[in-house]
Amino acid sequence: MSQSDKATVEVHKFGGTSLADAACYRRVASWVAAQSSAQLYVVASASAGVTDCLEGLYADALSGGAVDDDLLQLLQQQQRLYSELLSEGDAEDGPMADHEVLLQILKSAGQFEQGRSAFLAYGELWSSRLLAALIEQSGRRSRWLDARQVIRLRDRQDNRSVDLRHGRDQILKFTACTERAAIVLPGFIASTADGGVVTLGRDGSDYSAAVIAALVHAPELTIWTDVSGIRAADPAAFPDAELCPELSYREAALLAASGGNVLHPDTLSPLLRRGTTVHVRNSLAPFEKGSRIAREVVDSQRIRSLAVCADRLAIQVVGRSAKCWLKLREAFEHLRAPVICGNAGNDAHWVVIRPRDLTAIAQLLNSPANGGPWRVNTSAHVAAVTLVGNPALGLQVERALHPAGLALIDKFATEGGAGACLLTPPLDGRPVAELCYNALLARPRVNLAVIGCGQVGRAFLQQLSALGHCQPRVTALINTRGCLRSRAGLDAASAADYLATTRNEADLPALLSWLARLPGKTIILDVTADDEVAAMHEAWLQQGFDVITANKGALAQPLKKYRQLQQASVRGGRYAYETTVGAALPVIDTAQALIRSGQQIVRLEAVLSGSLSWLLNDYQLETSFRSRLEQALQLGLCEPDPRLDLSGEDVVRKVLILARELGLPLERRQVRIEPLIDDTPGVSLNQWWRCFDQIEQAMRHKLEQARALDGVLRYVARIEQGSARIGLEVVATDHPIARLRGADNMVCFYTAAYAQQPLVIQGAGAGPEQTASGLISDLVRLAEQPRPVRDWVEAA
């Protein structure tokens, strides 16, 4: 397989809850059919509850119970799925065809060793065959491959004894004649060297998928389940525990051994050599964030997750050499049981296990092959609290236990430095867990609801992802097509893509009610140009939400509404609107800082339109104005109907906002405006373009006048002596505004201190990236800074 082929291989595993019913099957099949990867391998678990049902039937048969009716009921239920999802011909070869074979297995239950495994295998066989047929029916070529042909164990008692050479030969031989179809395999089952059937343990489909990923050298494995990745703590005990965006292999393995039930404990073992990245995603909500598991992670200084096992047995073993201990550790790894190990000092080691695994562990401790017999120094029932991540931080928690009156039997760093384990008396584990969580994992929660997924919205979401672990949780994303929300946090980029292709009802009142119930601070970000959305800002502030906006509509409302809005931001949530005037340029911040310092702004001169600035800055007699305008349209600097920019209305709103920030009680009608091009009411856009010669002549005449006065044309906004005006001006070449180039904006502040040479702010004042950058600045400020005491006093 060439390097280019490797880069296009994908392996995806779908768990039982991802294939729970007909709607789930359709969702998965549609997703697979839409993928464009060169080679796709899909591992399917049994539908939710089917393996439990099969296991119950086999147990009843062993005890002599009557199971015929229950088996028939299960088969009919599964056959209905086939009939609902597939064409009549494909559905005929469904679960009902296996009725007689399954009856024979049940009748001979207990008579041969592999009967139970052969019986339990049917859950995955049904689901994978159904999914393969449905993918084909959905428009993508698909082939079904029996995993028992590929995953063969040398030792049926050891899941890790996979014959990799045999498996690779088999799967490459099969793939060679599939013309890059999607290959669907059942999970959970494998074969033995003598051709028998073996199961890989509950949740063994994870391990199946990992083996397939190793065999085909896949750079990534995605495990699709019904949870949005791995949380920092059990969400049942800590509902607001953050998602772990990434963990190392060692950390994930420790979490699995400590009771974390997201991954099968053996999942990572086949991937260690190649360093395959594992993603844990939610198939029911693919727009939510997932967890990434890699060989190494960038941030190694944090505690990532916490796991509590209330009923554990801690055994301290002593003696023997480091070489013997290594043998014993290898024996533990091949045991189908979670074991936590660590050094207890000198030649002593802790081994933390489930009480029901004591017999198996005792055999390993006494076996000479493992350096035994090992001397047991201590054995006690404990509650084990495992802190996954930097063990040095975990050991500091001990200082928090004594003041709370909680005893600590012992503590140790786990093998490989993946974390730390605290052993306490067999309480319910909750008091210790709370202390550890509060000391190391609890962080002030900031929720973010983003309204608008256009160019600016998407640029914002992309920049937000670069903030790292300190970024707020995007708990809701809204656009004209609908709304997505998640208490745990959305994968914003995936959510935006999802909204672009689907439609659902966006109920803003219901969303606000839901946001109000979330713990922590909630910020609403308005990245629309919708006046109806802008009119809601006041109500949001009154409800206590912080609001960040690039939407000028709210602040450009009639003066009475503007004052109500500002009052709401004093008594309720905080309001950040820097980007309404100059994108990322700190125009409003500078004006407020000058006023707070006691300086009176006596005059303000500005160019506040990036599109008009670009049109005029390099406009020469040698070029036509029409060609400049057409080029601006191609570059996306103007609206599709350029008359919206040429009217100057966008500048009016910005001037109104700035004037009010300076304390001028202006209404829209008091702002004097000269459009760059006169309005043409009742004229269509096509007609307007056909009559452009008149505009061309008028602009050329104005440019000639500017040249005669040794000046340049600029569209300037002025605020002075209690009034504001906007219009085309001839600016002297020694004025700062004359030096503008490209689509830059500029604001010149004149105060007593800056009377001759103004305080100038210049830069890109428009564009998705620039506006998004300004929004990020506002977000960081609101997220990190507490509400000013002054505001609380005024509100009181």
Solvent accessible surface area in square Angstrom, and as a share of the most:
residue,aa,sasa,rsa
1,M,93,0.42
2,S,55,0.36
3,Q,136,0.60
4,S,80,0.52
5,D,48,0.25
6,K,51,0.22
7,A,75,0.58
8,T,53,0.31
9,V,5,0.03
10,E,59,0.27
11,V,1,0.01
12,H,12,0.05
13,K,17,0.07
14,F,4,0.02
15,G,6,0.06
16,G,18,0.18
17,T,50,0.29
18,S,1,0.00
19,L,0,0.00
20,A,45,0.35
21,D,70,0.36
22,A,10,0.08
23,A,54,0.42
24,C,10,0.06
25,Y,1,0.00
26,R,114,0.42
27,R,99,0.36
28,V,3,0.02
29,A,0,0.00
30,S,66,0.43
31,W,69,0.24
32,V,0,0.00
33,A,27,0.21
34,A,79,0.62
35,Q,49,0.22
36,S,113,0.73
37,S,21,0.13
38,A,21,0.16
39,Q,13,0.06
40,L,0,0.00
41,Y,0,0.00
42,V,0,0.00
43,V,1,0.00
44,A,0,0.00
45,S,11,0.07
46,A,6,0.05
47,S,6,0.04
48,A,50,0.39
49,G,48,0.46
50,V,7,0.04
51,T,13,0.08
52,D,83,0.43
53,C,54,0.32
54,L,0,0.00
55,E,46,0.20
56,G,34,0.33
57,L,6,0.03
58,Y,9,0.04
59,A,55,0.43
60,D,65,0.34
61,A,19,0.15
62,L,99,0.49
63,S,97,0.62
64,G,67,0.65
65,G,39,0.37
66,A,105,0.81
67,V,9,0.05
68,D,76,0.40
69,D,115,0.60
70,D,71,0.37
71,L,0,0.00
72,L,61,0.30
73,Q,121,0.54
74,L,8,0.04
75,L,0,0.00
76,Q,78,0.35
77,Q,92,0.41
78,Q,11,0.05
79,Q,30,0.13
80,R,150,0.55
81,L,22,0.11
82,Y,7,0.03
83,S,68,0.44
84,E,105,0.47
85,L,8,0.04
86,L,13,0.07
87,S,60,0.39
88,E,146,0.66
89,G,54,0.52
90,D,73,0.38
91,A,7,0.06
92,E,131,0.59
93,D,114,0.59
94,G,5,0.05
95,P,0,0.00
96,M,66,0.30
97,A,68,0.53
98,D,24,0.12
99,H,41,0.18
100,E,113,0.51
101,V,77,0.44
102,L,0,0.00
103,L,21,0.10
104,Q,104,0.46
105,I,20,0.10
106,L,8,0.04
107,K,136,0.58
108,S,26,0.17
109,A,19,0.15
110,G,54,0.52
111,Q,139,0.62
112,F,99,0.41
113,E,133,0.60
114,Q,39,0.17
115,G,1,0.01
116,R,99,0.36
117,S,12,0.07
118,A,20,0.16
119,F,0,0.00
120,L,2,0.01
121,A,0,0.00
122,Y,31,0.12
123,G,2,0.02
124,E,7,0.03
125,L,4,0.02
126,W,3,0.01
127,S,2,0.02
128,S,0,0.00
129,R,85,0.31
130,L,2,0.01
131,L,0,0.00
132,A,7,0.06
133,A,28,0.22
134,L,9,0.04
135,I,0,0.00
136,E,83,0.37
137,Q,91,0.41
138,S,53,0.34
139,G,70,0.67
140,R,29,0.11
141,R,115,0.42
142,S,13,0.08
143,R,84,0.31
144,W,70,0.25
145,L,5,0.03
146,D,17,0.09
147,A,1,0.01
148,R,59,0.21
149,Q,96,0.43
150,V,0,0.00
151,I,0,0.00
152,R,75,0.27
153,L,1,0.00
154,R,158,0.58
155,D,67,0.35
156,R,55,0.20
157,Q,124,0.55
158,D,22,0.11
159,N,5,0.02
160,R,76,0.28
161,S,19,0.12
162,V,10,0.06
163,D,19,0.10
164,L,89,0.44
165,R,197,0.72
166,H,38,0.17
167,G,0,0.00
168,R,54,0.20
169,D,79,0.41
170,Q,56,0.25
171,I,0,0.00
172,L,57,0.28
173,K,136,0.58
174,F,36,0.15
175,T,23,0.14
176,A,89,0.69
177,C,85,0.51
178,T,0,0.00
179,E,141,0.63
180,R,134,0.49
181,A,1,0.00
182,A,0,0.00
183,I,0,0.00
184,V,0,0.00
185,L,1,0.00
186,P,1,0.00
187,G,0,0.00
188,F,8,0.04
189,I,0,0.00
190,A,0,0.00
191,S,12,0.08
192,T,7,0.04
193,A,73,0.56
194,D,117,0.61
195,G,64,0.61
196,G,10,0.10
197,V,23,0.13
198,V,8,0.04
199,T,12,0.07
200,L,0,0.00
201,G,24,0.23
202,R,123,0.45
203,D,91,0.47
204,G,0,0.00
205,S,4,0.03
206,D,4,0.02
207,Y,3,0.01
208,S,1,0.01
209,A,0,0.00
210,A,0,0.00
211,V,1,0.00
212,I,1,0.01
213,A,0,0.00
214,A,14,0.11
215,L,4,0.02
216,V,0,0.00
217,H,31,0.14
218,A,2,0.02
219,P,64,0.40
220,E,83,0.37
221,L,0,0.00
222,T,13,0.08
223,I,2,0.01
224,W,12,0.04
225,T,24,0.14
226,D,63,0.33
227,V,64,0.37
228,S,12,0.08
229,G,2,0.02
230,I,6,0.03
231,R,48,0.18
232,A,4,0.03
233,A,4,0.03
234,D,79,0.41
235,P,61,0.39
236,A,93,0.72
237,A,32,0.25
238,F,17,0.07
239,P,71,0.45
240,D,43,0.22
241,A,0,0.00
242,E,46,0.21
243,L,19,0.09
244,C,5,0.03
245,P,71,0.45
246,E,36,0.16
247,L,0,0.00
248,S,14,0.09
249,Y,10,0.04
250,R,149,0.54
251,E,15,0.07
252,A,3,0.02
253,A,43,0.34
254,L,16,0.08
255,L,14,0.07
256,A,11,0.08
257,A,15,0.12
258,S,0,0.00
259,G,47,0.45
260,G,22,0.21
261,N,131,0.67
262,V,39,0.23
263,L,13,0.07
264,H,18,0.08
265,P,69,0.44
266,D,18,0.09
267,T,0,0.00
268,L,11,0.05
269,S,27,0.18
270,P,27,0.17
271,L,1,0.00
272,L,91,0.45
273,R,223,0.81
274,R,123,0.45
275,G,22,0.21
276,T,3,0.02
277,T,20,0.12
278,V,0,0.00
279,H,44,0.20
280,V,0,0.00
281,R,46,0.17
282,N,14,0.07
283,S,8,0.05
284,L,80,0.40
285,A,11,0.08
286,P,31,0.19
287,F,21,0.09
288,E,20,0.09
289,K,56,0.24
290,G,19,0.18
291,S,1,0.01
292,R,88,0.32
293,I,0,0.00
294,A,7,0.05
295,R,115,0.42
296,E,132,0.59
297,V,22,0.12
298,V,145,0.83
299,D,40,0.21
300,S,63,0.41
301,Q,119,0.53
302,R,39,0.14
303,I,3,0.02
304,R,13,0.05
305,S,2,0.01
306,L,5,0.02
307,A,13,0.10
308,V,54,0.31
309,C,9,0.05
310,A,44,0.34
311,D,85,0.44
312,R,33,0.12
313,L,11,0.05
314,A,0,0.00
315,I,5,0.03
316,Q,24,0.11
317,V,0,0.00
318,V,12,0.07
319,G,20,0.19
320,R,113,0.41
321,S,61,0.39
322,A,87,0.67
323,K,145,0.61
324,C,31,0.19
325,W,19,0.07
326,L,107,0.53
327,K,91,0.38
328,L,0,0.00
329,R,45,0.17
330,E,84,0.37
331,A,19,0.15
332,F,5,0.02
333,E,71,0.32
334,H,85,0.38
335,L,46,0.23
336,R,113,0.41
337,A,15,0.12
338,P,22,0.14
339,V,22,0.13
340,I,4,0.02
341,C,5,0.03
342,G,0,0.00
343,N,73,0.38
344,A,34,0.26
345,G,33,0.31
346,N,152,0.78
347,D,74,0.38
348,A,11,0.08
349,H,20,0.09
350,W,7,0.03
351,V,0,0.00
352,V,1,0.01
353,I,1,0.00
354,R,45,0.16
355,P,44,0.28
356,R,181,0.66
357,D,17,0.09
358,L,79,0.40
359,T,98,0.57
360,A,34,0.27
361,I,0,0.00
362,A,35,0.27
363,Q,121,0.54
364,L,36,0.18
365,L,7,0.03
366,N,87,0.45
367,S,31,0.20
368,P,111,0.70
369,A,80,0.62
370,N,16,0.08
371,G,11,0.11
372,G,12,0.12
373,P,81,0.51
374,W,11,0.04
375,R,156,0.57
376,V,74,0.43
377,N,82,0.42
378,T,51,0.30
379,S,68,0.44
380,A,32,0.25
381,H,103,0.46
382,V,1,0.00
383,A,0,0.00
384,A,0,0.00
385,V,0,0.00
386,T,1,0.00
387,L,0,0.00
388,V,0,0.00
389,G,3,0.03
390,N,28,0.14
391,P,30,0.19
392,A,60,0.46
393,L,51,0.25
394,G,0,0.00
395,L,57,0.28
396,Q,85,0.38
397,V,3,0.02
398,E,48,0.21
399,R,175,0.64
400,A,33,0.26
401,L,0,0.00
402,H,116,0.52
403,P,115,0.72
404,A,54,0.42
405,G,67,0.64
406,L,26,0.13
407,A,59,0.46
408,L,34,0.17
409,I,76,0.38
410,D,42,0.22
411,K,67,0.28
412,F,6,0.02
413,A,42,0.33
414,T,8,0.04
415,E,58,0.26
416,G,46,0.45
417,G,42,0.40
418,A,7,0.05
419,G,0,0.00
420,A,0,0.00
421,C,0,0.00
422,L,0,0.00
423,L,0,0.00
424,T,1,0.01
425,P,39,0.24
426,P,85,0.54
427,L,83,0.42
428,D,97,0.50
429,G,1,0.01
430,R,88,0.32
431,P,48,0.30
432,V,1,0.00
433,A,2,0.02
434,E,64,0.28
435,L,43,0.22
436,C,0,0.00
437,Y,26,0.10
438,N,98,0.50
439,A,58,0.45
440,L,37,0.18
441,L,5,0.03
442,A,50,0.39
443,R,85,0.31
444,P,130,0.81
445,R,21,0.08
446,V,20,0.11
447,N,0,0.00
448,L,0,0.00
449,A,1,0.01
450,V,0,0.00
451,I,9,0.05
452,G,8,0.08
453,C,19,0.12
454,G,46,0.44
455,Q,142,0.63
456,V,38,0.22
457,G,1,0.01
458,R,93,0.34
459,A,7,0.05
460,F,0,0.00
461,L,9,0.05
462,Q,129,0.57
463,Q,47,0.21
464,L,3,0.02
465,S,74,0.47
466,A,89,0.69
467,L,48,0.24
468,G,37,0.35
469,H,101,0.45
470,C,88,0.53
471,Q,38,0.17
472,P,8,0.05
473,R,24,0.09
474,V,2,0.01
475,T,0,0.00
476,A,0,0.00
477,L,0,0.00
478,I,8,0.04
479,N,32,0.16
480,T,137,0.79
481,R,72,0.26
482,G,0,0.00
483,C,23,0.14
484,L,12,0.06
485,R,110,0.40
486,S,8,0.05
487,R,99,0.36
488,A,16,0.12
489,G,1,0.01
490,L,0,0.00
491,D,37,0.19
492,A,12,0.09
493,A,65,0.50
494,S,34,0.22
495,A,0,0.00
496,A,2,0.01
497,D,78,0.41
498,Y,77,0.29
499,L,0,0.00
500,A,54,0.42
501,T,105,0.61
502,T,45,0.26
503,R,165,0.60
504,N,62,0.32
505,E,149,0.67
506,A,39,0.30
507,D,74,0.38
508,L,26,0.13
509,P,100,0.63
510,A,46,0.36
511,L,6,0.03
512,L,21,0.10
513,S,56,0.36
514,W,35,0.12
515,L,2,0.01
516,A,66,0.51
517,R,160,0.58
518,L,12,0.06
519,P,46,0.29
520,G,57,0.55
521,K,61,0.26
522,T,12,0.07
523,I,0,0.00
524,I,1,0.01
525,L,1,0.00
526,D,0,0.00
527,V,18,0.11
528,T,32,0.19
529,A,95,0.74
530,D,61,0.32
531,D,76,0.39
532,E,131,0.59
533,V,17,0.10
534,A,2,0.01
535,A,62,0.48
536,M,65,0.29
537,H,0,0.00
538,E,37,0.16
539,A,45,0.35
540,W,2,0.01
541,L,0,0.00
542,Q,115,0.51
543,Q,102,0.45
544,G,45,0.44
545,F,9,0.04
546,D,10,0.05
547,V,0,0.00
548,I,0,0.00
549,T,0,0.00
550,A,18,0.14
551,N,2,0.01
552,K,38,0.16
553,G,7,0.07
554,A,0,0.00
555,L,0,0.00
556,A,19,0.15
557,Q,40,0.18
558,P,85,0.54
559,L,20,0.10
560,K,146,0.62
561,K,94,0.40
562,Y,17,0.07
563,R,139,0.51
564,Q,60,0.27
565,L,1,0.01
566,Q,42,0.19
567,Q,99,0.44
568,A,6,0.05
569,S,13,0.09
570,V,43,0.25
571,R,145,0.53
572,G,16,0.15
573,G,3,0.03
574,R,22,0.08
575,Y,26,0.10
576,A,8,0.06
577,Y,18,0.07
578,E,13,0.06
579,T,9,0.05
580,T,0,0.00
581,V,1,0.01
582,G,1,0.01
583,A,4,0.03
584,A,40,0.31
585,L,18,0.09
586,P,65,0.41
587,V,1,0.00
588,I,5,0.03
589,D,53,0.27
590,T,23,0.13
591,A,0,0.00
592,Q,57,0.25
593,A,45,0.35
594,L,13,0.07
595,I,77,0.39
596,R,178,0.65
597,S,75,0.49
598,G,69,0.66
599,Q,53,0.24
600,Q,139,0.62
601,I,22,0.11
602,V,78,0.45
603,R,72,0.26
604,L,1,0.00
605,E,6,0.03
606,A,0,0.00
607,V,2,0.01
608,L,3,0.01
609,S,11,0.07
610,G,5,0.05
611,S,10,0.06
612,L,1,0.01
613,S,3,0.02
614,W,32,0.11
615,L,0,0.00
616,L,5,0.02
617,N,10,0.05
618,D,61,0.32
619,Y,11,0.04
620,Q,74,0.33
621,L,42,0.21
622,E,141,0.63
623,T,60,0.35
624,S,48,0.31
625,F,0,0.00
626,R,85,0.31
627,S,51,0.33
628,R,27,0.10
629,L,0,0.00
630,E,68,0.30
631,Q,84,0.37
632,A,0,0.00
633,L,52,0.26
634,Q,154,0.69
635,L,104,0.52
636,G,59,0.56
637,L,58,0.29
638,C,16,0.09
639,E,82,0.37
640,P,114,0.72
641,D,37,0.19
642,P,0,0.00
643,R,54,0.20
644,L,109,0.54
645,D,23,0.12
646,L,2,0.01
647,S,28,0.18
648,G,1,0.01
649,E,78,0.35
650,D,56,0.29
651,V,3,0.02
652,V,1,0.00
653,R,79,0.29
654,K,14,0.06
655,V,1,0.00
656,L,2,0.01
657,I,0,0.00
658,L,0,0.00
659,A,0,0.00
660,R,14,0.05
661,E,25,0.11
662,L,35,0.17
663,G,59,0.56
664,L,39,0.19
665,P,74,0.47
666,L,9,0.05
667,E,37,0.17
668,R,91,0.33
669,R,196,0.72
670,Q,86,0.38
671,V,4,0.03
672,R,146,0.53
673,I,50,0.25
674,E,79,0.36
675,P,37,0.23
676,L,3,0.02
677,I,20,0.10
678,D,109,0.57
679,D,112,0.58
680,T,38,0.22
681,P,110,0.69
682,G,89,0.86
683,V,56,0.32
684,S,55,0.35
685,L,54,0.27
686,N,104,0.54
687,Q,84,0.37
688,W,6,0.02
689,W,41,0.14
690,R,174,0.63
691,C,79,0.48
692,F,3,0.01
693,D,100,0.52
694,Q,138,0.62
695,I,22,0.11
696,E,36,0.16
697,Q,128,0.57
698,A,48,0.37
699,M,0,0.00
700,R,106,0.39
701,H,101,0.45
702,K,59,0.25
703,L,10,0.05
704,E,76,0.34
705,Q,90,0.40
706,A,0,0.00
707,R,107,0.39
708,A,89,0.69
709,L,126,0.63
710,D,106,0.55
711,G,7,0.07
712,V,40,0.23
713,L,7,0.03
714,R,6,0.02
715,Y,7,0.03
716,V,1,0.00
717,A,1,0.01
718,R,41,0.15
719,I,5,0.03
720,E,39,0.17
721,Q,175,0.78
722,G,43,0.41
723,S,40,0.26
724,A,1,0.01
725,R,85,0.31
726,I,6,0.03
727,G,7,0.07
728,L,22,0.11
729,E,42,0.19
730,V,60,0.35
731,V,9,0.05
732,A,57,0.44
733,T,72,0.42
734,D,119,0.62
735,H,35,0.16
736,P,16,0.10
737,I,1,0.01
738,A,9,0.07
739,R,142,0.52
740,L,0,0.00
741,R,138,0.50
742,G,27,0.26
743,A,30,0.23
744,D,38,0.19
745,N,1,0.00
746,M,1,0.00
747,V,0,0.00
748,C,0,0.00
749,F,0,0.00
750,Y,13,0.05
751,T,1,0.01
752,A,96,0.75
753,A,73,0.56
754,Y,75,0.29
755,A,54,0.42
756,Q,161,0.71
757,Q,139,0.62
758,P,18,0.11
759,L,49,0.24
760,V,52,0.30
761,I,20,0.10
762,Q,83,0.37
763,G,15,0.15
764,A,40,0.31
765,G,4,0.04
766,A,47,0.36
767,G,28,0.27
768,P,48,0.30
769,E,93,0.42
770,Q,65,0.29
771,T,16,0.09
772,A,0,0.00
773,S,46,0.30
774,G,3,0.03
775,L,0,0.00
776,I,22,0.11
777,S,61,0.40
778,D,1,0.01
779,L,1,0.01
780,V,48,0.28
781,R,78,0.29
782,L,11,0.06
783,A,25,0.19
784,E,124,0.55
785,Q,95,0.42
786,P,111,0.70
787,R,30,0.11
788,P,59,0.37
789,V,114,0.66
790,R,147,0.54
791,D,15,0.08
792,W,144,0.51
793,V,101,0.58
794,E,85,0.38
795,A,21,0.16
796,A,121,0.93
